[in-house]
Amino acid sequence: MVFELQELFLEAIQRGTMENFYRLISYFQTQSEPAYCGLASLSMVLNALAIDPGRKWKGKVLSFISLYD
């Protein structure tokens, strides 16, 4: 199983289709509560798409990281 995943990962890198993965994984976060899995996923995607949340998180940084706080 691990070898198959490594092959898929390498193949995606060679095809140049990993850009979206790297953008998304840089915003990875776990859910703080079991019921918040959808919100954690949503905030990751919105951050990766660089959508302006309309509020500051820390300093000048705009982020959906605390969407469910």
HELIX and SHEET records of a PDB file:
HELIX    1   1 VAL A    2  ARG A   15  1                                  14    
HELIX    2   2 GLU A   19  ILE A   25  1                                   7    
HELIX    3   3 PRO A   34  TYR A   36  5                                   3    
HELIX    4   4 CYS A   37  ALA A   48  1                                  12    
SHEET    1   A 2 LYS A  56  LYS A  58  0                                        
SHEET    2   A 2 VAL A  61  LEU A  62 -1                                        
END                                                                             
